[in-house]
């Protein structure tokens, strides 16, 4: 029986230009999935989009 480990990935968006945010987030999510991870939840934390982080909860 194999147990899946739950992990958190933090994607820092501080200083990233708005037109690059989507690509940055999608690249990170794609890397998790390409490595065999299964994304469970995504949360955005911060008051301003230019000063926030994306928390990705996933199984590996």
N, C-alpha and C positions, 0 to 999 in steps of 0.2 A: 504494500500500500504506500503510495507516494503522497506526501503532504505538500500543498502549495503554500509558499510563503507569501504573506501580504507585505507590501512595501509602499513607501511614499516617495514620490519624485517631486522636487520643487523646481519650478521653472520661473526664474527671476525675470521680470519684464522691465525692471528699473532701467531707464535710459534707452530702451528699445523704441524706435520710431513706430508710430501706429501702423504704417503700411508694411512693416516687417513682423509685427506681432503674430499675425495669423500663420505665417510661414514658420516662425520659430516654434509656436505651440504645436502645429501639425507635424513638424519634423521630430520633435521630442516624443509625441504620442506614437508616431510611426516607428520610431526606434524601439520603444517598449514592445509594441506589437510584433515587430520583426524578430525580436529576441525571444518570442514565445509568450510574452506577458499578456494578461487579460485585464483591460482597464475596467475598474469597478465604479469609480466616481471621479469627478473633476470639480474642484472648487476654486473660485477666484477670491483672493483676500487682498484688500487694500481699499483706500478711499478714492484714489484717482487711478485711471487705467495706466497712466504713465509711471505710476509708483506702486505696482502691485506684483503679486506672485500667484502663480497657478499651482495648486497642489493636486497631484494626480495619485489616486489610491488604486493600486493594482496588485494582481496575483502574478507570481513568477514561478 
